[in-house]
């Protein structure tokens, strides 16, 4: 599969995430949009790693070149950190709902004054 397909898909997912962060007021939707943006970056990282190792194996004419597990391992650690972020973020959202009875982000801006 050409790398352009991965780039277009990741750009579309990232744009959906940015739109969700900028347009929505619900904290959970904003949180899910941030996760979409992280997953788009992870997709690009794995796709570029696959492309890099395909070029390296073609240049050396060696079929024993690894399939790009370095980036996949890095993406795995990013996903672990994102899972920890989800648990902390959802705990903050639950506490916000308990105190304010709303998860509207604009309502929190009014609490500053």
Secondary structure as a PSIPRED ss2 file (coil, helix, strand):
# PSIPRED VFORMAT (PSIPRED V4.0)

   1 X C   1.000  0.000  0.000
   2 X C   1.000  0.000  0.000
   3 X H   0.000  1.000  0.000
   4 X H   0.000  1.000  0.000
   5 X H   0.000  1.000  0.000
   6 X H   0.000  1.000  0.000
   7 X H   0.000  1.000  0.000
   8 X H   0.000  1.000  0.000
   9 X H   0.000  1.000  0.000
  10 X H   0.000  1.000  0.000
  11 X H   0.000  1.000  0.000
  12 X H   0.000  1.000  0.000
  13 X H   0.000  1.000  0.000
  14 X H   0.000  1.000  0.000
  15 X H   0.000  1.000  0.000
  16 X H   0.000  1.000  0.000
  17 X H   0.000  1.000  0.000
  18 X H   0.000  1.000  0.000
  19 X H   0.000  1.000  0.000
  20 X H   0.000  1.000  0.000
  21 X H   0.000  1.000  0.000
  22 X H   0.000  1.000  0.000
  23 X H   0.000  1.000  0.000
  24 X C   1.000  0.000  0.000
  25 X C   1.000  0.000  0.000
  26 X E   0.000  0.000  1.000
  27 X H   0.000  1.000  0.000
  28 X H   0.000  1.000  0.000
  29 X H   0.000  1.000  0.000
  30 X H   0.000  1.000  0.000
  31 X H   0.000  1.000  0.000
  32 X H   0.000  1.000  0.000
  33 X H   0.000  1.000  0.000
  34 X H   0.000  1.000  0.000
  35 X H   0.000  1.000  0.000
  36 X H   0.000  1.000  0.000
  37 X H   0.000  1.000  0.000
  38 X H   0.000  1.000  0.000
  39 X H   0.000  1.000  0.000
  40 X H   0.000  1.000  0.000
  41 X H   0.000  1.000  0.000
  42 X H   0.000  1.000  0.000
  43 X H   0.000  1.000  0.000
  44 X H   0.000  1.000  0.000
  45 X H   0.000  1.000  0.000
  46 X H   0.000  1.000  0.000
  47 X H   0.000  1.000  0.000
  48 X H   0.000  1.000  0.000
  49 X H   0.000  1.000  0.000
  50 X H   0.000  1.000  0.000
  51 X H   0.000  1.000  0.000
  52 X H   0.000  1.000  0.000
  53 X H   0.000  1.000  0.000
  54 X H   0.000  1.000  0.000
  55 X H   0.000  1.000  0.000
  56 X H   0.000  1.000  0.000
  57 X H   0.000  1.000  0.000
  58 X H   0.000  1.000  0.000
  59 X H   0.000  1.000  0.000
  60 X H   0.000  1.000  0.000
  61 X C   1.000  0.000  0.000
  62 X C   1.000  0.000  0.000
  63 X C   1.000  0.000  0.000
  64 X C   1.000  0.000  0.000
  65 X C   1.000  0.000  0.000
  66 X C   1.000  0.000  0.000
  67 X C   1.000  0.000  0.000
  68 X C   1.000  0.000  0.000
  69 X H   0.000  1.000  0.000
  70 X H   0.000  1.000  0.000
  71 X H   0.000  1.000  0.000
  72 X H   0.000  1.000  0.000
  73 X H   0.000  1.000  0.000
  74 X H   0.000  1.000  0.000
  75 X H   0.000  1.000  0.000
  76 X H   0.000  1.000  0.000
  77 X H   0.000  1.000  0.000
  78 X H   0.000  1.000  0.000
  79 X H   0.000  1.000  0.000
  80 X H   0.000  1.000  0.000
  81 X H   0.000  1.000  0.000
  82 X H   0.000  1.000  0.000
  83 X H   0.000  1.000  0.000
  84 X H   0.000  1.000  0.000
  85 X H   0.000  1.000  0.000
  86 X H   0.000  1.000  0.000
  87 X H   0.000  1.000  0.000
  88 X H   0.000  1.000  0.000
  89 X H   0.000  1.000  0.000
  90 X H   0.000  1.000  0.000
  91 X H   0.000  1.000  0.000
  92 X H   0.000  1.000  0.000
  93 X H   0.000  1.000  0.000
  94 X H   0.000  1.000  0.000
  95 X H   0.000  1.000  0.000
  96 X H   0.000  1.000  0.000
  97 X H   0.000  1.000  0.000
  98 X H   0.000  1.000  0.000
  99 X H   0.000  1.000  0.000
 100 X H   0.000  1.000  0.000
 101 X C   1.000  0.000  0.000
 102 X C   1.000  0.000  0.000
 103 X C   1.000  0.000  0.000
 104 X E   0.000  0.000  1.000
 105 X H   0.000  1.000  0.000
 106 X H   0.000  1.000  0.000
 107 X H   0.000  1.000  0.000
 108 X H   0.000  1.000  0.000
 109 X H   0.000  1.000  0.000
 110 X H   0.000  1.000  0.000
 111 X C   1.000  0.000  0.000
 112 X C   1.000  0.000  0.000
 113 X C   1.000  0.000  0.000
